[in-house]
C-alpha cells in the first residue's frame, strides 16, 4: 500500500503474490456490512470504523500488526491474529463470533473504552500481555500460552449468552459477571 485505504464494501485478496501494507491502514467504513478476505499477508493496521450496527466479518483467518476499533458493533467470522497493539476507542457495542488471537512475541496491552470484545484467545510464545482497566468480554476468554499481567484490571463478562473462561496460570485482579439476563452466566473452563 502507498497510503491508508478506506473500504466501504468487501476486501478480497486471493493472490499468491506478495502484499506489502508497509505502515498503512485498511479501515472498514460506511453504512454496509463488509467481509474481509485477507489472504496470507500480514497487514499493518486493520480498523473497524463501521457506524451503528454494521458488521465487519473476517473470512477465515487474517493477521495484522495493529487492531483499531473506533466504532461499530459486532465483529464476526474466523480468527484475527494481532501481533502488536490493540486500540479500542469505541465506547459501545459488543459481541460477534470473531476470535481475536493475541499472539505477538513482544509486549502487548489489552484495554477498551467500553466496546465488548467477542472471543479472546491468548497464544504468546514470548512477551507479556498487560491488561488495563475494565475489559468487557461478550464471548469467551481462552488462555493457551504466554505471560499475562492483569495489573488492577477487571474482566467484565457481558451480553446475552454464556461465556467460558479458560484462565490459565495467570492471577487475575477482578472478574465481574454482568450478563444481560440471569439466564446466562460464566462457565469456568479451567481452574481459576
MDAnalysis code that builds the backbone (N, CA, C; Angstrom):
import MDAnalysis as mda
import numpy as np

u = mda.Universe.empty(576, n_residues=192, atom_resindex=np.repeat(np.arange(192), 3), trajectory=True)
u.add_TopologyAttr("name", ["N", "CA", "C"] * 192)
u.add_TopologyAttr("resid", np.arange(1, 193))
u.add_TopologyAttr("resname", ["UNK", "UNK", "UNK", "UNK", "UNK", "UNK", "UNK", "UNK", "UNK", "UNK", "UNK", "UNK", "UNK", "UNK", "UNK", "UNK", "UNK", "UNK", "UNK", "UNK", "UNK", "UNK", "UNK", "UNK", "UNK", "UNK", "UNK", "UNK", "UNK", "UNK", "UNK", "UNK", "UNK", "UNK", "UNK", "UNK", "UNK", "UNK", "UNK", "UNK", "UNK", "UNK", "UNK", "UNK", "UNK", "UNK", "UNK", "UNK", "UNK", "UNK", "UNK", "UNK", "UNK", "UNK", "UNK", "UNK", "UNK", "UNK", "UNK", "UNK", "UNK", "UNK", "UNK", "UNK", "UNK", "UNK", "UNK", "UNK", "UNK", "UNK", "UNK", "UNK", "UNK", "UNK", "UNK", "UNK", "UNK", "UNK", "UNK", "UNK", "UNK", "UNK", "UNK", "UNK", "UNK", "UNK", "UNK", "UNK", "UNK", "UNK", "UNK", "UNK", "UNK", "UNK", "UNK", "UNK", "UNK", "UNK", "UNK", "UNK", "UNK", "UNK", "UNK", "UNK", "UNK", "UNK", "UNK", "UNK", "UNK", "UNK", "UNK", "UNK", "UNK", "UNK", "UNK", "UNK", "UNK", "UNK", "UNK", "UNK", "UNK", "UNK", "UNK", "UNK", "UNK", "UNK", "UNK", "UNK", "UNK", "UNK", "UNK", "UNK", "UNK", "UNK", "UNK", "UNK", "UNK", "UNK", "UNK", "UNK", "UNK", "UNK", "UNK", "UNK", "UNK", "UNK", "UNK", "UNK", "UNK", "UNK", "UNK", "UNK", "UNK", "UNK", "UNK", "UNK", "UNK", "UNK", "UNK", "UNK", "UNK", "UNK", "UNK", "UNK", "UNK", "UNK", "UNK", "UNK", "UNK", "UNK", "UNK", "UNK", "UNK", "UNK", "UNK", "UNK", "UNK", "UNK", "UNK", "UNK", "UNK", "UNK", "UNK", "UNK", "UNK", "UNK", "UNK", "UNK", "UNK", "UNK", "UNK", "UNK"])
u.atoms.positions = np.array([
    [0.832, -1.197, 0.000],
    [0.000, 0.000, 0.000],
    [0.870, 1.251, 0.000],
    [0.361, 2.317, -0.626],
    [1.081, 3.582, -0.663],
    [0.426, 4.632, 0.237],
    [-0.746, 4.303, 0.808],
    [-1.443, 5.225, 1.699],
    [-2.502, 4.441, 2.469],
    [-3.138, 5.104, 3.450],
    [-4.271, 4.499, 4.133],
    [-5.421, 4.293, 3.145],
    [-6.196, 3.229, 3.372],
    [-7.294, 2.889, 2.474],
    [-8.576, 2.763, 3.290],
    [-9.660, 3.405, 2.834],
    [-10.985, 3.272, 3.445],
    [-11.829, 2.374, 2.549],
    [-12.417, 1.331, 3.134],
    [-13.166, 0.330, 2.380],
    [-14.621, 0.376, 2.840],
    [-15.530, 0.667, 1.906],
    [-16.945, 0.727, 2.256],
    [-17.677, -0.568, 1.939],
    [-17.037, -1.457, 1.190],
    [-17.627, -2.749, 0.851],
    [-16.775, -3.892, 1.367],
    [-16.479, -4.834, 0.493],
    [-15.675, -6.004, 0.857],
    [-14.234, -5.830, 0.373],
    [-13.319, -6.533, 1.045],
    [-11.904, -6.582, 0.638],
    [-11.555, -8.056, 0.443],
    [-11.110, -8.390, -0.777],
    [-10.746, -9.778, -1.077],
    [-9.363, -9.798, -1.704],
    [-8.444, -10.527, -1.080],
    [-7.099, -10.682, -1.617],
    [-6.811, -12.177, -1.731],
    [-6.882, -12.675, -2.962],
    [-6.700, -14.108, -3.207],
    [-5.382, -14.426, -3.885],
    [-4.606, -13.413, -4.226],
    [-3.375, -13.621, -4.975],
    [-2.321, -14.299, -4.111],
    [-1.455, -15.062, -4.751],
    [-0.322, -15.677, -4.053],
    [0.901, -14.767, -4.084],
    [0.792, -13.623, -4.747],
    [1.917, -12.706, -4.806],
    [2.052, -11.945, -3.486],
    [3.198, -11.325, -3.284],
    [3.484, -10.632, -2.029],
    [2.670, -9.347, -1.928],
    [2.065, -9.147, -0.764],
    [1.325, -7.919, -0.473],
    [2.032, -7.214, 0.669],
    [2.424, -5.955, 0.450],
    [3.168, -5.216, 1.459],
    [2.343, -4.003, 1.886],
    [1.804, -4.055, 3.093],
    [0.992, -2.948, 3.601],
    [1.857, -1.793, 4.087],
    [3.154, -2.003, 4.211],
    [4.079, -1.030, 4.786],
    [3.550, -0.582, 6.155],
    [3.376, 0.719, 6.383],
    [2.853, 1.176, 7.678],
    [1.481, 1.830, 7.499],
    [0.716, 1.334, 6.531],
    [-0.567, 1.958, 6.222],
    [-1.736, 1.115, 6.742],
    [-2.882, 1.762, 6.812],
    [-4.067, 1.209, 7.464],
    [-5.140, 0.867, 6.440],
    [-5.841, -0.234, 6.699],
    [-7.061, -0.559, 5.961],
    [-8.218, -0.374, 6.940],
    [-9.067, 0.612, 6.675],
    [-10.184, 0.934, 7.562],
    [-11.497, 0.573, 6.876],
    [-12.337, -0.160, 7.580],
    [-13.653, -0.536, 7.057],
    [-14.674, 0.463, 7.582],
    [-15.347, 1.148, 6.642],
    [-16.194, 2.289, 6.961],
    [-17.560, 2.119, 6.283],
    [-18.464, 3.056, 6.522],
    [-19.700, 3.229, 5.773],
    [-20.827, 2.315, 6.258],
    [-22.033, 2.654, 5.803],
    [-23.273, 2.021, 6.282],
    [-23.589, 0.755, 5.499],
    [-22.711, -0.206, 5.562],
    [-22.934, -1.510, 4.927],
    [-22.030, -2.518, 5.622],
    [-22.507, -3.755, 5.705],
    [-21.654, -4.811, 6.237],
    [-20.487, -5.051, 5.273],
    [-19.361, -5.489, 5.819],
    [-18.180, -5.771, 4.998],
    [-17.618, -7.136, 5.336],
    [-17.053, -7.804, 4.329],
    [-16.342, -9.070, 4.514],
    [-14.883, -8.840, 4.138],
    [-13.991, -9.228, 5.029],
    [-12.553, -9.053, 4.831],
    [-11.926, -10.413, 4.596],
    [-11.497, -10.664, 3.352],
    [-10.773, -11.875, 2.991],
    [-9.328, -11.463, 2.780],
    [-8.485, -11.763, 3.757],
    [-7.178, -11.121, 3.854],
    [-6.098, -11.775, 3.015],
    [-6.234, -13.058, 2.738],
    [-5.121, -13.774, 2.147],
    [-4.071, -14.081, 3.198],
    [-2.878, -14.436, 2.774],
    [-1.842, -14.897, 3.704],
    [-0.911, -13.792, 4.180],
    [-1.085, -12.570, 3.699],
    [-0.183, -11.477, 4.061],
    [-0.512, -10.907, 5.438],
    [0.475, -10.238, 6.037],
    [0.276, -9.541, 7.302],
    [0.007, -8.062, 7.004],
    [-1.084, -7.552, 7.547],
    [-1.442, -6.147, 7.383],
    [-0.851, -5.348, 8.536],
    [-0.677, -4.052, 8.324],
    [-0.090, -3.235, 9.384],
    [-1.136, -2.809, 10.407],
    [-2.239, -2.230, 9.944],
    [-3.331, -1.849, 10.842],
    [-4.656, -2.144, 10.165],
    [-5.527, -2.839, 10.887],
    [-6.909, -3.047, 10.473],
    [-7.790, -2.263, 11.427],
    [-8.679, -1.434, 10.876],
    [-9.572, -0.648, 11.718],
    [-11.033, -0.975, 11.415],
    [-11.798, -1.245, 12.468],
    [-13.249, -1.345, 12.340],
    [-13.814, 0.025, 12.670],
    [-14.249, 0.741, 11.630],
    [-14.824, 2.074, 11.801],
    [-16.252, 2.097, 11.271],
    [-16.927, 0.954, 11.366],
    [-18.295, 0.841, 10.887],
    [-19.239, 1.649, 11.776],
    [-20.157, 2.411, 11.194],
    [-21.116, 3.136, 12.017],
    [-22.263, 2.232, 12.467],
    [-22.874, 2.582, 13.578],
    [-24.080, 1.885, 14.028],
    [-23.873, 0.403, 14.214],
    [-24.821, -0.374, 13.697],
    [-24.812, -1.826, 13.898],
    [-24.233, -2.577, 12.709],
    [-23.525, -1.877, 11.824],
    [-22.932, -2.543, 10.667],
    [-21.818, -3.484, 11.127],
    [-21.683, -4.613, 10.433],
    [-20.832, -5.716, 10.886],
    [-19.630, -5.890, 9.963],
    [-18.458, -6.063, 10.568],
    [-17.252, -6.456, 9.847],
    [-17.010, -7.938, 10.099],
    [-16.937, -8.723, 9.021],
    [-16.732, -10.170, 9.117],
    [-15.365, -10.528, 8.545],
    [-14.577, -11.244, 9.329],
    [-13.285, -11.764, 8.868],
    [-13.528, -13.136, 8.271],
    [-13.239, -13.296, 6.993],
    [-13.422, -14.587, 6.336],
    [-12.183, -15.445, 6.572],
    [-12.356, -16.554, 7.254],
    [-11.220, -17.432, 7.531],
    [-10.299, -16.832, 8.565],
    [-9.080, -16.502, 8.147],
    [-8.064, -16.016, 9.072],
    [-7.358, -14.802, 8.475],
    [-7.054, -13.841, 9.337],
    [-6.307, -12.658, 8.917],
    [-5.274, -12.349, 9.991],
    [-4.194, -11.664, 9.582],
    [-3.132, -11.286, 10.514],
    [-2.828, -9.816, 10.348],
    [-2.775, -9.103, 11.471],
    [-2.452, -7.686, 11.457],
    [-1.487, -7.360, 12.595],
    [-0.667, -6.362, 12.374],
    [0.192, -5.904, 13.466],
    [-0.632, -5.164, 14.505],
    [-1.541, -4.293, 14.033],
    [-2.352, -3.487, 14.950],
    [-3.836, -3.634, 14.637],
    [-4.643, -3.614, 15.679],
    [-6.099, -3.610, 15.543],
    [-6.645, -2.354, 16.202],
    [-7.497, -1.628, 15.455],
    [-8.167, -0.443, 15.984],
    [-9.673, -0.651, 15.856],
    [-10.412, -0.417, 16.944],
    [-11.880, -0.448, 16.912],
    [-12.352, 0.930, 17.348],
    [-12.748, 1.750, 16.358],
    [-13.160, 3.119, 16.658],
    [-14.671, 3.290, 16.659],
    [-15.388, 2.335, 16.068],
    [-16.854, 2.338, 16.081],
    [-17.306, 0.966, 15.621],
    [-18.624, 0.804, 15.468],
    [-19.144, -0.479, 15.029],
    [-19.629, -1.328, 16.196],
    [-20.300, -2.404, 15.834],
    [-20.890, -3.286, 16.842],
    [-20.202, -4.646, 16.771],
    [-20.846, -5.618, 16.196],
    [-20.285, -6.962, 16.132],
    [-19.110, -7.055, 15.166],
    [-18.183, -7.951, 15.506],
    [-17.174, -8.409, 14.561],
    [-17.312, -9.920, 14.480],
    [-17.576, -10.415, 13.276],
    [-17.863, -11.832, 13.087],
    [-16.759, -12.519, 12.300],
    [-16.890, -13.835, 12.210],
    [-16.008, -14.591, 11.334],
    [-15.129, -15.577, 12.059],
    [-13.936, -15.754, 11.494],
    [-12.998, -16.762, 11.975],
    [-12.039, -16.218, 13.006],
    [-10.781, -15.990, 12.594],
    [-9.726, -15.594, 13.529],
    [-8.972, -14.386, 12.994],
    [-8.752, -13.414, 13.880],
    [-7.899, -12.273, 13.570],
    [-6.691, -12.328, 14.489],
    [-5.513, -12.624, 13.925],
    [-4.271, -12.651, 14.688],
    [-3.758, -11.222, 14.858],
    [-3.459, -10.842, 16.089],
    [-2.955, -9.496, 16.361],
    [-1.567, -9.618, 16.970],
    [-0.576, -9.061, 16.278],
    [0.815, -9.202, 16.692],
    [1.292, -8.045, 17.562],
    [0.581, -6.931, 17.538],
    [1.032, -5.734, 18.246],
    [-0.066, -5.080, 19.048],
    [-0.351, -3.803, 18.720],
    [-1.249, -3.004, 19.535],
    [-2.720, -3.258, 19.267],
    [-3.516, -3.131, 20.326],
    [-4.970, -3.212, 20.241],
    [-5.516, -1.925, 20.843],
    [-6.133, -1.085, 20.001],
    [-6.632, 0.206, 20.443],
    [-8.140, 0.247, 20.253],
    [-8.883, 0.390, 21.355],
    [-10.352, 0.451, 21.295],
    [-10.806, 1.788, 21.852],
    [-11.262, 2.669, 20.950],
    [-11.809, 3.959, 21.368],
    [-13.336, 3.964, 21.317],
    [-13.919, 2.910, 20.770],
    [-15.374, 2.771, 20.704],
    [-15.921, 2.556, 22.113],
    [-16.919, 3.346, 22.490],
    [-17.438, 3.270, 23.860],
    [-18.663, 2.377, 23.995],
    [-19.166, 1.827, 22.887],
    [-20.368, 0.992, 22.963],
    [-20.314, -0.149, 21.985],
    [-21.361, -0.997, 22.035],
    [-21.431, -2.153, 21.157],
    [-20.602, -3.307, 21.696],
    [-20.906, -4.496, 21.221],
    [-20.143, -5.659, 21.681],
    [-20.506, -6.883, 20.858],
    [-19.663, -7.889, 21.013],
    [-20.020, -9.227, 20.589],
    [-19.591, -9.610, 19.198],
    [-20.196, -10.684, 18.729],
    [-19.846, -11.274, 17.456],
    [-19.212, -12.635, 17.648],
    [-18.892, -13.264, 16.551],
    [-18.345, -14.621, 16.575],
    [-16.844, -14.664, 16.350],
    [-16.224, -13.520, 16.065],
    [-14.794, -13.473, 15.775],
    [-13.963, -13.891, 16.986],
    [-12.832, -14.554, 16.726],
    [-11.821, -14.795, 17.749],
    [-10.630, -13.882, 17.479],
    [-10.315, -13.043, 18.457],
    [-9.116, -12.203, 18.382],
    [-7.994, -12.976, 19.055],
    [-7.036, -13.410, 18.253],
    [-5.932, -14.235, 18.740],
    [-4.729, -13.337, 19.005],
    [-4.392, -13.147, 20.272],
    [-3.277, -12.275, 20.662],
    [-2.016, -13.124, 20.691],
    [-1.185, -12.981, 19.667],
    [-0.053, -13.905, 19.519],
    [1.244, -13.213, 19.123],
    [1.390, -11.942, 19.496],
    [2.647, -11.263, 19.251],
    [3.755, -11.770, 20.159],
    [5.003, -11.579, 19.751],
    [6.133, -12.090, 20.525],
    [6.750, -11.027, 21.432],
    [6.200, -9.818, 21.419],
    [6.690, -8.750, 22.290],
    [5.562, -8.317, 23.234],
    [5.780, -7.250, 23.988],
    [4.782, -6.749, 24.923],
    [3.533, -6.286, 24.182],
    [2.378, -6.662, 24.696],
    [1.095, -6.207, 24.168],
    [0.211, -5.767, 25.329],
    [-0.709, -4.835, 25.050],
    [-1.631, -4.352, 26.076],
    [-3.057, -4.471, 25.563],
    [-3.940, -4.953, 26.426],
    [-5.356, -5.083, 26.077],
    [-6.169, -4.174, 26.981],
    [-6.938, -3.269, 26.356],
    [-7.825, -2.381, 27.107],
    [-8.990, -2.015, 26.201],
    [-10.005, -1.338, 26.752],
    [-11.155, -0.935, 25.958],
    [-11.792, 0.302, 26.571],
    [-12.298, 1.179, 25.700],
    [-13.041, 2.349, 26.169],
    [-14.500, 2.010, 26.458],
    [-14.886, 0.746, 26.229],
    [-16.249, 0.331, 26.528],
    [-16.784, -0.744, 25.605],
    [-16.223, -0.837, 24.388],
    [-16.666, -1.863, 23.441],
    [-16.339, -3.247, 23.982],
    [-17.303, -4.180, 23.843],
    [-17.116, -5.538, 24.348],
    [-16.487, -6.451, 23.314],
    [-15.345, -7.011, 23.648],
    [-14.653, -7.924, 22.736],
    [-15.503, -9.169, 22.481],
    [-15.380, -9.759, 21.280],
    [-16.023, -11.063, 21.054],
    [-15.241, -12.144, 21.806],
    [-14.568, -13.037, 21.126],
    [-13.770, -14.070, 21.787],
    [-12.300, -13.656, 21.792],
    [-11.644, -13.836, 22.951],
    [-10.222, -13.529, 23.088],
    [-9.455, -14.829, 23.305],
    [-8.398, -15.018, 22.519],
    [-7.505, -16.162, 22.675],
    [-6.089, -15.633, 22.867],
    [-5.404, -16.096, 23.906],
    [-4.039, -15.641, 24.201],
    [-3.090, -16.795, 23.888],
    [-2.189, -16.552, 22.942],
    [-1.302, -17.613, 22.476],
    [0.066, -17.010, 22.160],
    [0.767, -16.542, 23.202],
    [2.034, -15.839, 23.052],
    [3.207, -16.767, 23.374],
    [4.159, -16.819, 22.448],
    [5.351, -17.637, 22.686],
    [6.392, -16.879, 23.504],
    [6.286, -15.555, 23.531],
    [7.182, -14.721, 24.343],
    [6.513, -13.370, 24.529],
    [7.096, -12.555, 25.406],
    [6.487, -11.264, 25.688],
    [5.337, -11.386, 26.673],
    [4.887, -10.260, 27.192],
    [3.841, -10.228, 28.199],
    [2.622, -9.496, 27.670],
    [1.439, -10.019, 27.982],
    [0.193, -9.320, 27.709],
    [-0.242, -8.608, 28.989],
    [-0.315, -7.286, 28.933],
    [-0.772, -6.492, 30.077],
    [-2.250, -6.160, 29.895],
    [-3.027, -6.350, 30.949],
    [-4.445, -5.991, 30.943],
    [-4.593, -4.661, 31.660],
    [-5.436, -3.775, 31.110],
    [-5.559, -2.428, 31.655],
    [-7.021, -2.015, 31.743],
    [-7.447, -1.547, 32.912],
    [-8.801, -1.032, 33.090],
    [-9.849, -2.125, 33.068],
    [-11.074, -1.739, 32.762],
    [-12.172, -2.692, 32.635],
    [-12.249, -3.170, 31.194],
    [-12.222, -4.486, 31.021],
    [-12.206, -5.090, 29.688],
    [-13.497, -5.890, 29.513],
    [-14.482, -5.340, 28.796],
    [-15.716, -6.092, 28.563],
    [-15.483, -7.240, 27.579],
    [-16.011, -8.409, 27.927],
    [-15.884, -9.600, 27.087],
    [-17.283, -10.146, 26.845],
    [-17.699, -10.188, 25.575],
    [-19.019, -10.715, 25.245],
    [-18.983, -12.198, 24.895],
    [-17.804, -12.707, 24.589],
    [-17.665, -14.108, 24.223],
    [-16.853, -14.870, 25.248],
    [-15.882, -15.642, 24.767],
    [-15.050, -16.488, 25.635],
    [-13.654, -15.891, 25.791],
    [-13.027, -16.222, 26.908],
    [-11.647, -15.839, 27.190],
    [-10.855, -17.127, 27.340],
    [-9.853, -17.324, 26.452],
    [-9.105, -18.580, 26.445],
    [-7.613, -18.302, 26.500],
    [-6.956, -18.830, 27.516],
    [-5.503, -18.771, 27.592],
    [-4.936, -20.070, 27.037],
    [-3.993, -19.970, 26.090],
    [-3.285, -21.132, 25.568],
    [-1.826, -21.129, 25.991],
    [-1.181, -19.953, 25.879],
    [0.216, -19.855, 26.280],
    [0.577, -18.389, 26.450],
    [1.650, -18.161, 27.210],
    [2.148, -16.813, 27.370],
    [1.910, -16.238, 28.747],
    [2.610, -15.145, 29.033],
    [2.522, -14.473, 30.327],
    [1.461, -13.382, 30.268],
    [0.579, -13.379, 31.274],
    [-0.458, -12.361, 31.393],
    [-0.246, -11.619, 32.704],
    [-0.156, -10.286, 32.632],
    [-0.070, -9.445, 33.819],
    [-1.371, -8.655, 33.909],
    [-2.218, -9.028, 34.871],
    [-3.548, -8.422, 34.976],
    [-3.511, -7.039, 35.607],
    [-2.442, -6.667, 36.251],
    [-2.335, -5.392, 36.957],
    [-3.583, -5.211, 37.837],
    [-4.302, -4.091, 37.733],
    [-5.522, -3.889, 38.539],
    [-6.758, -3.895, 37.640],
    [-6.726, -4.698, 36.602],
    [-7.799, -4.726, 35.609],
    [-8.990, -5.558, 36.081],
    [-10.106, -5.393, 35.372],
    [-11.315, -6.186, 35.587],
    [-11.737, -6.815, 34.271],
    [-11.888, -8.135, 34.253],
    [-12.533, -8.806, 33.124],
    [-14.026, -8.801, 33.415],
    [-14.795, -8.146, 32.544],
    [-16.236, -7.991, 32.760],
    [-16.989, -8.736, 31.661],
    [-17.636, -9.839, 32.028],
    [-18.328, -10.676, 31.048],
    [-19.755, -10.184, 30.877],
    [-20.104, -9.830, 29.629],
    [-21.371, -9.168, 29.323],
    [-22.099, -9.929, 28.214],
    [-23.320, -9.488, 27.908],
    [-24.028, -9.988, 26.736],
    [-25.136, -10.975, 27.040],
    [-25.844, -11.356, 25.980],
    [-26.992, -12.274, 26.052],
    [-26.555, -13.688, 25.688],
    [-25.607, -14.234, 26.416],
    [-25.082, -15.565, 26.110],
    [-24.230, -16.030, 27.289],
    [-23.952, -17.336, 27.327],
    [-22.974, -17.854, 28.278],
    [-21.575, -17.592, 27.742],
    [-20.640, -17.371, 28.644],
    [-19.230, -17.224, 28.289],
    [-18.414, -18.262, 29.035],
    [-17.302, -18.678, 28.443],
    [-16.391, -19.619, 29.089],
    [-15.067, -18.926, 29.359],
    [-14.578, -19.068, 30.580],
    [-13.286, -18.519, 30.984],
    [-12.303, -19.659, 31.198],
    [-11.297, -19.759, 30.311],
    [-10.191, -20.701, 30.481],
    [-8.994, -19.851, 30.869],
    [-8.724, -19.797, 32.175],
    [-7.884, -18.747, 32.744],
    [-6.394, -18.973, 32.572],
    [-5.962, -20.232, 32.530],
    [-4.538, -20.496, 32.519],
    [-3.913, -20.203, 33.868],
    [-2.586, -20.082, 33.938],
    [-1.899, -19.922, 35.224],
    [-1.879, -18.488, 35.749],
    [-2.427, -17.545, 35.005],
    [-2.352, -16.136, 35.416],
    [-3.193, -15.881, 36.664],
    [-2.796, -14.879, 37.427],
    [-3.605, -14.391, 38.543],
    [-4.330, -13.138, 38.082],
    [-5.651, -13.168, 38.154],
    [-6.465, -12.050, 37.703],
    [-6.829, -11.182, 38.908],
    [-6.933, -9.885, 38.654],
    [-7.211, -8.956, 39.752],
    [-8.697, -8.942, 40.108],
    [-9.568, -8.870, 39.090],
    [-11.005, -8.817, 39.329],
    [-11.742, -9.417, 38.145],
    [-12.763, -10.219, 38.425],
    [-13.619, -10.793, 37.391],
    [-15.059, -10.477, 37.753],
    [-15.784, -9.872, 36.808],
    [-17.173, -9.471, 37.037],
    [-18.076, -10.153, 36.016],
    [-19.179, -10.718, 36.483],
    [-20.188, -11.295, 35.589],
    [-21.357, -10.324, 35.545],
    [-21.584, -9.720, 34.383],
    [-22.632, -8.709, 34.230],
    [-23.467, -9.022, 32.996],
    [-23.939, -10.260, 32.917],
    [-24.741, -10.683, 31.773],
    [-26.074, -9.937, 31.749],
    [-26.641, -9.805, 30.542],
    [-27.864, -9.027, 30.374],
    [-29.101, -9.728, 30.897],
    [-28.983, -10.997, 31.222],
    [-30.089, -11.764, 31.776],
    [-29.537, -12.778, 32.757],
    [-30.340, -13.066, 33.805],
    [-29.936, -14.082, 34.760],
    [-29.925, -15.485, 34.186],
    [-30.426, -15.630, 32.948],
    [-30.404, -16.940, 32.289],
    [-29.013, -17.308, 31.790],
    [-28.097, -16.337, 31.790],
    [-26.759, -16.562, 31.247],
    [-25.705, -16.311, 32.320],
    [-24.560, -16.965, 32.160],
    [-23.521, -16.820, 33.177],
    [-22.151, -17.124, 32.632],
    [-21.233, -17.383, 33.552],
    [-19.843, -17.652, 33.219],
    [-19.506, -19.086, 33.565],
    [-18.949, -19.809, 32.594],
    [-18.536, -21.203, 32.766],
    [-17.017, -21.215, 32.897],
    [-16.522, -21.868, 33.927],
    [-15.074, -21.984, 34.100],
    [-14.578, -23.192, 33.306],
    [-13.674, -22.903, 32.357],
    [-13.112, -23.971, 31.537],
    [-11.823, -24.524, 32.106],
    [-11.370, -23.949, 33.231],
    [-10.159, -24.415, 33.895],
    [-10.213, -23.927, 35.330],
    [-9.233, -24.344, 36.129],
    [-9.131, -23.803, 37.479],
    [-8.841, -22.304, 37.404],
    [-9.267, -21.623, 38.437],
    [-9.094, -20.170, 38.470],
    [-8.407, -19.786, 39.758],
])
